Amino acid sequence: MFSFFERQRLVKRGFAASKQRRKRTESELLDTLEYGSWARAGVCIAFFAGLAWLILSGPIEQSLEKLLIALLVFLTALAQLWINHPKTFDRNSRLVLTFAVILLHLGLVKLALGFAASQGLIDIGEFSKIERSDIWELAVPFSFGPLLLSVLLGRNHGIFAAIYVSLWSSMFGDGIDERLLVMGLICGFIAVFVTQQVRRRSRLIRAGFFVGLATLLLAMLFGKFMIVQLAGVVAPNWKVFGWQVTAAILSGVVPALLISGALPIFESCFRITTEISWIEMADLNHPLLKRMMLEAPGTYQHSLVVATLAEAGCETIGANATMARVCSYFHDIGKLIKPEYFTENMRHGRNPHDDLAPTMSALIIIAHVKEGVDLALKYNLCQEIIDVIQQHHGTSLVFYFYKRALQQQEDARAGGKIMNIREEDIPEVREESFRYSGPRPQSREAAVISLADCVESASRSIERVTPQKIDQLIRDIVEKRLVDGQLKECDLTMRELEDVCESFRNTLQSMMHSRIAYPDDKERPTKSGLHQTPTPKTRAPMSAA
């Protein structure tokens, strides 16, 4: 509180700015809850307590034995998370999401099985009757947990959910229900397979429909369907068959509809951006992008080209290409504060850096990263975009102004000898003053965007474009980044880096290809010496454009 009053006093005296740049709020308590061991233990205990309640609320027979089996399965699940999904295991929010979805899935299964067990008989004719439970057992939502985790956290988490919800669900009846176990596994795997790349919400409905068909076929295989009634005469019972088909299909479609509606809630609560949200954010009508189009058109065009390069590079190595495209759109939004100080936005040949010292010029260039984070927080952009804005330059050197500062220092020393200026009076040039504050790229997508940004900027300086020049330019840039250590904190392998370079090479060659020279429309002499306007046959074909 005292710092606030001190700041206000400095503002009144003109020694401090009245506005402060936005910063991400950091809380020690939230950090402890996110990564603390005690919080992780509490999450595990709470989940197993809920699981035990679901198991013990069923039949009394073999309850303790089932509880012991459930505990062993739970320990196996924790070990698998620790080994195969360390990022999820280390972050308590991801652990809460995983176990909460699994517990919700088990609760829905328990509810459906309990409702089926409480049903009576349906009179289907004068010869026979069928239990309502045979219909309601087909309505068990086998795909809910695997489908939701597959969309939120990826297919590996969806497979994890499919395995363990099937194991725990099979303990809800008398003994171990093998049919419930098999149907849960197969339907869960189908849900994960169909949702490997969900780019539209309609894909969720399609996945639910396929799960419903799988439930239908498995129920037929296990003899759950009553298509015919044998009572002296063979006659199909279409009414019951229709109810059973409807229940089986809806068991997959209804969870998909619920997930489609609840997805924004899960994304907001756990700060997750799904493929569907990335597609929605790729709309170029965002207010920041429209501002960039008008106020910094050069930066806007630069961002579009970087997005094309980064998307192609990420597709080559299996990274999130849609995320790379969207993050590339916003990676330079900080240039909106002082657009005229960046080369692509300079007009009429005027360079404002000619009137500034190299250190001041470097400070303005470096500041566009912090200004970009400030704008991203103001417009509530997601965390991944903010990370790319901070990381796309890493801790690299603003080389042009650093060399300019060194040259001015040498000139000052040369002139100082003539004017008898002491060495200590000449300003020192520190390399740290010309480096970005970082951090270095932490993900494969951020690394590819960083390289694409540098490659696109440098490619503008090529005068006569040839494949050899493009190839040499890309290799020089990548080599400099590697030597400077800008890629050592991301999990980008050398093989993937080579594939990214090849992708950049192909994309730049297709974008910077040369075009034919069109003939002039003016009259020109023919072989006979007469002047005539060229006919359409002598003009270049439109397809050549």
C-alpha positions in Angstrom: 0.0 0.0 0.0 2.8 2.4 0.8 4.4 1.7 -2.6 1.1 2.9 -4.2 1.3 6.3 -2.4 5.0 6.6 -3.2 4.2 6.0 -6.9 1.4 8.6 -6.9 3.9 11.2 -5.4 6.4 10.4 -8.1 3.7 10.7 -10.8 2.8 14.2 -9.5 6.4 15.3 -9.7 6.8 13.9 -13.2 9.3 11.2 -12.2 7.0 8.2 -13.0 4.4 7.3 -15.6 0.8 7.5 -14.7 0.0 4.1 -16.4 1.5 0.8 -15.6 2.0 -2.1 -18.0 -0.3 -5.1 -17.3 1.3 -8.1 -15.7 0.1 -11.6 -15.2 -0.9 -12.0 -11.6 1.3 -14.4 -9.6 0.2 -15.8 -6.3 2.3 -18.0 -4.0 -0.9 -19.7 -2.8 -2.0 -20.6 -6.3 1.4 -21.8 -7.2 1.4 -24.1 -4.1 -2.0 -25.4 -5.0 -0.9 -26.1 -8.6 2.4 -27.9 -7.9 2.3 -28.8 -4.1 2.6 -32.4 -3.1 0.0 -32.1 -0.3 -2.5 -30.7 -2.7 -1.8 -33.6 -5.1 -2.3 -36.1 -2.3 -5.6 -34.4 -1.4 -6.8 -34.7 -4.9 -6.0 -38.5 -5.0 -7.7 -39.1 -1.6 -10.8 -37.2 -2.6 -11.1 -39.2 -5.9 -10.7 -42.6 -4.2 -13.2 -41.6 -1.6 -15.7 -40.9 -4.3 -14.8 -44.1 -6.1 -15.2 -46.1 -2.9 -18.6 -44.6 -2.3 -19.8 -45.6 -5.7 -18.6 -49.2 -5.2 -19.9 -49.6 -1.7 -23.3 -48.2 -2.6 -23.9 -51.2 -4.8 -24.6 -54.8 -3.8 -23.1 -55.8 -0.4 -21.6 -59.1 -1.7 -17.9 -58.9 -2.3 -17.8 -55.1 -1.6 -14.5 -55.2 0.3 -12.9 -57.4 -2.3 -14.0 -55.0 -5.0 -12.7 -52.0 -3.0 -9.3 -53.7 -2.7 -9.2 -54.3 -6.4 -10.3 -50.7 -7.1 -7.5 -49.5 -4.9 -4.9 -51.5 -6.8 -6.3 -50.3 -10.1 -6.1 -46.7 -8.8 -2.4 -47.1 -7.8 -1.8 -48.5 -11.3 -3.5 -45.5 -12.8 -1.3 -43.1 -10.7 1.8 -45.0 -11.8 0.8 -44.7 -15.4 0.1 -41.0 -15.1 3.5 -40.5 -13.4 5.4 -42.5 -16.1 3.5 -41.7 -19.4 1.9 -38.3 -18.6 4.3 -36.5 -16.2 3.0 -33.0 -17.1 -0.5 -34.0 -16.1 0.8 -35.7 -12.9 2.9 -32.6 -11.9 0.1 -30.1 -12.4 -2.7 -30.5 -9.9 -5.2 -28.7 -12.0 -4.8 -31.3 -14.8 -5.0 -34.0 -12.2 -8.2 -32.6 -10.9 -9.6 -32.4 -14.4 -8.7 -36.0 -15.2 -10.1 -37.5 -12.1 -13.1 -35.3 -12.0 -14.1 -36.3 -15.5 -13.5 -40.0 -14.7 -15.6 -39.7 -11.5 -18.4 -37.9 -13.3 -18.3 -40.7 -16.0 -18.5 -43.4 -13.3 -21.4 -41.5 -11.6 -23.4 -41.4 -14.9 -22.7 -45.1 -15.4 -23.8 -45.9 -11.8 -26.9 -43.8 -12.3 -27.9 -45.5 -15.6 -27.3 -49.0 -14.2 -29.2 -48.2 -11.0 -32.1 -46.8 -13.1 -32.1 -49.9 -15.2 -32.2 -52.2 -12.2 -35.2 -50.4 -10.8 -37.4 -51.0 -13.9 -40.1 -53.6 -14.2 -41.4 -55.6 -17.1 -42.8 -54.4 -20.5 -45.7 -56.3 -22.0 -44.8 -56.9 -25.6 -47.5 -59.3 -26.6 -49.7 -62.1 -25.4 -46.8 -64.6 -25.5 -43.9 -62.9 -23.7 -42.6 -60.0 -21.7 -39.2 -58.2 -21.7 -37.5 -56.4 -18.8 -37.1 -52.6 -19.1 -33.6 -53.1 -17.8 -32.6 -54.7 -21.1 -33.4 -51.4 -22.8 -32.0 -49.0 -20.2 -28.7 -51.0 -19.9 -28.1 -50.0 -23.5 -28.2 -46.3 -22.5 -25.1 -46.4 -20.4 -22.8 -43.5 -21.6 -19.7 -45.5 -22.3 -18.0 -42.6 -24.3 -18.5 -39.6 -22.0 -15.1 -39.7 -20.1 -12.8 -40.8 -23.0 -14.5 -38.4 -25.4 -14.2 -35.4 -23.1 -10.6 -36.0 -22.1 -9.6 -36.8 -25.7 -10.8 -33.4 -26.8 -9.4 -31.5 -23.8 -6.0 -33.1 -23.2 -5.4 -35.3 -26.2 -6.0 -38.9 -27.3 -3.5 -40.5 -24.9 -5.5 -39.1 -22.0 -8.7 -40.4 -23.7 -7.2 -43.9 -24.0 -6.2 -43.7 -20.3 -9.8 -42.8 -19.4 -11.2 -45.5 -21.5 -9.2 -48.2 -19.8 -9.8 -47.2 -16.2 -13.4 -46.2 -16.4 -14.1 -49.6 -18.0 -12.3 -51.4 -15.2 -14.0 -49.5 -12.4 -17.5 -49.6 -14.1 -17.4 -53.4 -14.3 -17.3 -53.5 -10.5 -20.7 -51.8 -10.0 -22.8 -55.0 -10.5 -22.7 -58.4 -8.9 -19.2 -59.6 -9.3 -17.2 -58.3 -12.3 -19.3 -57.6 -15.3 -17.2 -58.8 -18.3 -19.7 -57.5 -20.9 -19.7 -54.0 -19.3 -15.9 -54.1 -19.3 -15.6 -55.1 -23.0 -18.2 -52.6 -24.2 -16.7 -49.8 -22.2 -13.2 -50.5 -23.6 -14.3 -50.8 -27.2 -16.7 -47.8 -27.2 -14.1 -45.7 -25.4 -11.4 -46.6 -28.0 -13.7 -45.8 -30.8 -14.6 -42.4 -29.3 -10.9 -41.6 -29.0 -10.1 -42.8 -32.5 -12.8 -40.7 -34.1 -11.9 -37.5 -32.2 -8.1 -37.5 -33.0 -8.5 -34.1 -34.7 -11.8 -32.4 -33.7 -11.8 -29.1 -35.7 -15.6 -28.7 -35.6 -18.3 -29.4 -33.1 -20.1 -31.6 -35.6 -17.2 -34.0 -35.4 -18.3 -34.6 -31.7 -21.8 -35.6 -32.8 -20.3 -37.9 -35.5 -18.1 -39.5 -32.9 -21.1 -40.0 -30.6 -23.0 -41.6 -33.5 -20.2 -44.1 -34.2 -20.1 -45.0 -30.5 -23.8 -45.6 -30.6 -23.4 -48.0 -33.5 -20.6 -49.8 -31.7 -22.9 -50.2 -28.7 -25.6 -51.5 -30.9 -23.4 -54.1 -32.5 -21.8 -55.2 -29.2 -25.3 -55.5 -27.6 -26.3 -57.8 -30.5 -23.2 -59.8 -30.1 -23.9 -60.3 -26.4 -27.5 -61.2 -27.0 -29.0 -58.1 -25.5 -31.4 -57.6 -28.4 -34.8 -59.3 -28.8 -35.6 -59.2 -32.5 -37.8 -62.2 -32.6 -40.1 -63.9 -30.2 -40.4 -67.7 -30.2 -43.8 -68.6 -29.0 -45.0 -71.2 -31.4 -44.7 -68.7 -34.3 -41.6 -66.8 -35.3 -42.5 -63.1 -35.4 -40.2 -60.0 -35.2 -40.9 -57.6 -32.4 -40.2 -54.3 -34.1 -41.4 -52.1 -31.3 -38.9 -53.4 -28.8 -36.2 -53.5 -31.4 -36.8 -49.8 -32.2 -36.6 -48.9 -28.5 -33.4 -50.8 -28.1 -31.8 -49.2 -31.2 -32.8 -45.7 -30.1 -31.4 -46.3 -26.6 -28.1 -47.6 -28.1 -27.6 -44.7 -30.5 -28.6 -42.1 -27.9 -26.0 -43.5 -25.5 -23.4 -42.1 -27.8 -25.1 -39.0 -29.2 -26.4 -37.5 -25.9 -22.9 -37.5 -24.2 -21.5 -35.9 -27.4 -24.2 -33.2 -27.2 -23.5 -32.6 -23.5 -19.7 -32.3 -24.2 -20.2 -29.9 -27.1 -22.2 -27.6 -24.8 -20.0 -28.0 -21.7 -16.7 -27.7 -23.5 -16.3 -23.9 -23.1 -16.9 -24.2 -19.4 -14.1 -26.8 -19.0 -11.8 -24.7 -21.2 -12.4 -21.6 -19.1 -12.1 -23.3 -15.7 -8.9 -25.2 -16.5 -7.3 -22.7 -19.1 -7.3 -25.2 -21.9 -7.5 -24.2 -25.6 -8.9 -27.0 -27.7 -8.6 -27.4 -31.5 -12.1 -26.1 -31.9 -11.3 -22.9 -30.0 -8.1 -22.4 -32.1 -10.2 -22.6 -35.3 -12.6 -20.0 -33.9 -9.7 -17.7 -32.9 -8.2 -17.9 -36.4 -10.9 -15.4 -37.5 -9.0 -12.4 -38.9 -11.8 -10.1 -37.7 -10.4 -9.9 -34.2 -10.1 -6.2 -33.1 -6.4 -6.4 -32.7 -5.8 -7.9 -36.2 -8.1 -5.2 -37.7 -6.1 -2.5 -35.9 -2.9 -4.0 -37.2 -4.3 -4.1 -40.7 -5.0 -0.3 -40.6 -2.2 1.0 -38.3 0.7 -1.4 -39.1 -0.1 -3.0 -42.6 3.5 -4.1 -43.0 3.4 -6.0 -39.7 0.0 -7.5 -40.7 1.3 -8.9 -43.9 4.5 -10.1 -42.2 2.3 -12.0 -39.6 0.2 -13.7 -42.3 3.4 -15.0 -44.0 4.8 -16.1 -40.7 1.6 -17.9 -40.0 1.8 -19.8 -43.4 5.4 -20.8 -42.7 4.8 -21.9 -39.1 1.7 -23.8 -40.0 3.4 -25.8 -42.7 6.4 -26.4 -40.5 4.3 -27.7 -37.6 2.3 -30.0 -39.9 5.6 -31.5 -41.0 6.7 -32.5 -37.5 3.2 -33.4 -36.1 2.9 -30.3 -33.8 -0.2 -28.2 -33.4 -0.4 -26.5 -36.7 -3.6 -24.5 -36.0 -2.2 -23.2 -32.8 1.0 -22.1 -34.6 -1.1 -20.2 -37.2 -3.2 -18.4 -34.6 -0.2 -17.5 -32.4 1.6 -16.2 -35.5 -1.2 -13.8 -36.2 -0.7 -12.2 -32.8 3.0 -12.6 -32.1 3.9 -9.0 -33.2 0.9 -7.1 -31.9 3.2 -5.1 -29.6 4.3 -3.2 -32.7 1.0 -1.4 -32.7 2.3 0.9 -30.0 5.1 2.4 -32.2 4.5 0.9 -35.7 6.6 3.5 -37.5 9.8 2.4 -35.8 9.7 -1.0 -37.5 11.1 -1.5 -41.1 8.0 -3.0 -42.6 5.9 0.0 -41.6 8.2 2.8 -42.5 6.9 5.1 -45.2 8.3 7.7 -47.6 11.9 6.4 -46.9 12.0 8.1 -43.5 13.8 6.1 -40.8 13.1 7.5 -37.3 16.0 5.6 -35.9 18.4 8.0 -37.7 17.6 10.5 -34.9 18.1 8.1 -32.0 21.0 6.5 -30.2 21.4 2.8 -30.8 20.6 2.0 -27.2 17.3 3.9 -27.5 16.5 2.2 -30.8 17.2 -1.2 -29.3 15.0 -0.3 -26.3 12.1 0.5 -28.6 12.5 -2.7 -30.6 12.8 -4.9 -27.5 9.8 -3.2 -25.9 7.4 -4.5 -28.5 7.4 -7.9 -26.7 6.3 -6.4 -23.4 3.8 -4.2 -25.2 2.4 -7.3 -26.9 1.9 -9.1 -23.6 0.1 -6.0 -22.3 -2.3 -5.9 -25.3 -2.8 -9.7 -25.1 -3.8 -9.4 -21.4 -6.1 -6.4 -22.2 -7.9 -8.4 -24.9 -8.0 -11.6 -22.8 -6.0 -13.8 -25.2 -5.2 -17.3 -24.1 -2.0 -18.2 -22.3 -0.5 -20.0 -25.3 -0.6 -16.8 -27.4 1.0 -14.8 -24.5 3.8 -17.4 -24.2 4.5 -17.2 -27.9 4.6 -13.4 -27.8 7.2 -13.6 -25.0 9.2 -16.4 -26.4 9.3 -15.8 -30.2 12.6 -13.7 -29.9 14.0 -15.6 -26.9 17.1 -13.9 -25.6 18.4 -13.1 -29.1 20.5 -10.1 -29.9 19.2 -7.0 -31.7 22.3 -7.3 -33.9 21.9 -4.3 -36.2 21.8 -1.7 -33.4 24.4 -3.6 -31.4 26.9 -3.4 -34.3 25.9 0.3 -34.8 26.7 1.0 -31.1 30.0 -0.7 -31.4 30.9 1.3 -34.5 29.9 4.5 -32.7 32.1 3.5 -29.8 35.1 2.9 -32.1 34.5 6.3 -33.7 34.4 7.9 -30.3 37.7 6.3 -29.4 39.3 7.4 -32.6 38.1 10.9 -32.1 38.9 10.9 -28.4 42.6 10.4 -29.2 42.5 13.6 -31.2 40.5 15.5 -28.6 42.2 14.0 -25.6 39.1 12.4 -24.2 39.7 9.8 -21.5 38.8 6.2 -22.2 36.5 6.0 -19.1 34.4 8.9 -20.5 33.4 6.9 -23.6 30.1 5.1 -22.9 30.4 1.3 -22.5 28.4 -0.9 -24.9 26.9 -3.8 -23.0 25.6 -6.8 -25.0 22.9 -7.4 -22.4 21.3 -4.1 -23.2 20.7 -5.3 -26.8 19.2 -8.7 -25.9 15.5 -9.6 -25.5 14.5 -10.5 -22.0 13.2 -13.9 -23.0 12.4 -16.6 -22.1 13.6 -18.8 -24.9 11.0 -20.9 -26.8 9.6 -23.6 -24.5 7.5 -25.6 -27.0 7.9 -26.9 -30.5 5.3 -24.5 -31.8 7.0 -21.5 -30.2 10.3 -22.6 -31.7 8.9 -23.0 -35.2 7.2 -19.6 -35.0 10.5 -18.1 -33.8 12.3 -19.5 -36.8 9.6 -18.6 -39.2 9.6 -15.0 -38.0 13.3 -14.7 -38.5 13.3 -16.4 -41.9 10.5 -14.3 -43.2 12.1 -11.1 -42.2 15.5 -12.0 -43.6 14.0 -13.3 -46.9 12.8 -9.7 -47.7 16.5 -8.7 -48.2 17.1 -11.2 -51.0 17.4 -9.3 -54.2 17.4 -12.0 -56.8 15.5 -15.0 -55.4 17.0 -18.4 -56.2 16.5 -21.8 -54.5 20.2 -21.8 -53.5 19.9 -18.4 -51.8 16.8 -19.4 -49.9 18.4 -22.6 -48.8 21.5 -20.9 -47.6 19.5 -18.2 -45.8 17.5 -20.7 -43.9 20.5 -22.8 -42.9 22.4 -19.7 -41.7 19.5 -18.5 -39.6 19.0 -22.0 -38.0 22.7 -22.4 -37.4 22.9 -19.0 -35.6 19.9 -19.8 -33.5 21.5 -23.1 -32.5 24.9 -21.6 -31.7 23.2 -18.8 -29.6 21.3 -21.5 -27.6 17.8 -20.2 -28.5 16.4 -23.7 -29.2 17.9 -25.6 -26.2 14.9 -25.3 -24.0 12.3 -26.8 -26.4 11.9 -30.4 -27.3 12.6 -30.0 -31.0 14.9 -32.7 -32.3 17.5 -32.2 -35.0 15.6 -34.5 -37.3 12.4 -32.4 -36.8 14.5 -29.2 -37.3 15.7 -30.5 -40.6 12.1 -31.2 -41.6 11.0 -27.7 -40.6 13.8 -26.2 -42.7 12.7 -28.3 -45.7 9.2 -27.0 -45.2 10.3 -23.4 -45.0 12.3 -23.9 -48.1 9.4 -25.3 -50.1 7.0 -22.7 -48.8 9.3 -19.7 -49.6 10.1 -21.0 -53.0 6.4 -21.2 -53.9 5.7 -17.8 -52.4 8.7 -15.9 -53.9 8.7 -17.5 -57.4 9.4 -15.2 -60.3 6.7 -14.2 -62.7 6.8 -13.7 -66.5 7.0 -10.2 -67.9 3.8 -9.2 -69.7 4.1 -7.5 -73.1 3.3 -3.8 -73.4 -0.2 -2.9 -74.6 1.1 -0.1 -76.8 1.4 -0.5 -80.6 4.6 -2.0 -81.8 5.9 -2.6 -85.4 5.5 -5.9 -87.0 7.8 -7.6 -89.5 6.0 -5.9 -92.4 6.8 -2.5 -90.9 3.2 -1.6 -90.2 1.9 -0.7 -86.7 -0.9 -2.7 -85.2 -2.3 -3.5 -81.8 -1.4 -7.0 -80.6 -4.2 -9.5 -81.0 -5.2 -11.8 -78.1 -3.1 -14.5 -79.6 0.1 -12.6 -79.0 -0.6 -11.8 -75.4 0.5 -13.9 -72.5 -2.1 -16.5 -71.4 -4.0 -15.7 -68.2 -3.0 -19.0 -66.7 0.6 -17.9 -66.6 -0.2 -15.4 -63.9 
